Amino acid sequence: MENRIHNFSAGPAVLPVEVLKEIQQDLLNYKGKGMSVMEMSHRSKDYQAIFEDTKNAVKRVFSLGDNFEVLFLGGGASTQFLMTALNFCPENKVANYINTGTWATKAYQEAEKIGKKAHLAATSEDENFSYIPKQFNLSDNPAFLHITSNNTIYGTQFKQFPDVPEGVPLFCDMSSDIVSKPIDVNKFALIYAGAQKNIGPAGATLVLIRKDMVEKLEKGLATMMSYSTHIKKDSMHNTPPTFIVYIIGLVMKWIESKGGLESIAKLNEEKAAYIYDCIDESNGYYKGTVAKEDRSLMNITFRLPSEELEAQFIKEAAGKGFSGLKGHRSVGGCRASTYNALPIEATKELSEFMKEFKKNNPA
Ligand SMILES: *Cc1c(COP(=O)(O)O)cnc(C)c1O
């Protein structure tokens, strides 16, 4: 019917068909308004209603109280590496990081780059980022501890978030596992996520800031780099990514229609199990690249017996309608990203293909 393939891309990534259809249906004339959402002024009453609707849907899905600010910003998750350090690390304090791979490294380096004191509280670089450190050592005078909940490139995921001492704010880059499972939001002082992995198309970044953090914000920063600006103007200091915010709202409502985060999490576990079981039962033909206990339920990384077989695997898979299985260019191998919107049939069928491929191509 729609001729859609199984899209295992790490991001931008698969979106729910139901959401795409709703966008399509309302594309030319949004609910009788005579124009598309993307043609509306962000100051108009109609768009303001959409914006509020998305914010409320985000709050419901996260079970957020009124103690969080909900922002939609431009610049991607990468701009948050800069903004977190710039806004929340005064001169007499130290920005703390747990380094679990590429994106976490970039966040740490960004703090250093803008002249902040930065400290690695823990790192798994010694084992090529194949595990999640379970312990960490904070510096004196920590401004915050920053973690990356899911490591999109290496395929690891925090199963338990670090317990920070009272008074130390925990910041989290949740770009690639946001809304994939229920979490205790109140553990975090700040959460951010680029939309393009699990909640929408590229172009918006969701930022949740606990309200008690507002008094800690650095003052006198450049307008667009200051969270104060965006909080005061409710993300409307300048034109926000209007169409993306609308789609994030649709994705949030889709999550609710599936029974919320509990149900989504259960489904994500079942989905990932098809592939991890296949890896574990392959007598070493497929090799997972990370510690079992830290395996990501969103980005499943694995190797084949040789690079030649990996190339052949990816090519044959593409021919059968499985796309996006090539590992990140920095690490090689294979990666199957299994975000919320990927149907369970996709991982079931991929596991069948993997078994077939192994049979036909002995090591
Ligand atoms: C993709 C990704 C980023 C980068 O996001 P941009 O929106 O492209 O800046 C940062 N962190 C994580 C964990 C990611 O997966």
The ligand as an ORCA input file, in Angstrom:
! r2SCAN-3c Opt
* xyz 0 1
  C      22.291     12.822     17.290
  C      22.774     13.172     18.628
  C      23.285     14.449     18.926
  C      23.461     15.530     17.874
  O      22.258     16.106     17.600
  P      22.136     17.360     16.586
  O      20.687     17.698     16.724
  O      22.518     16.872     15.242
  O      23.018     18.437     17.090
  C      23.666     14.703     20.216
  N      23.564     13.772     21.181
  C      23.090     12.530     20.930
  C      23.008     11.536     22.027
  C      22.681     12.201     19.646
  O      22.214     10.975     19.387
*
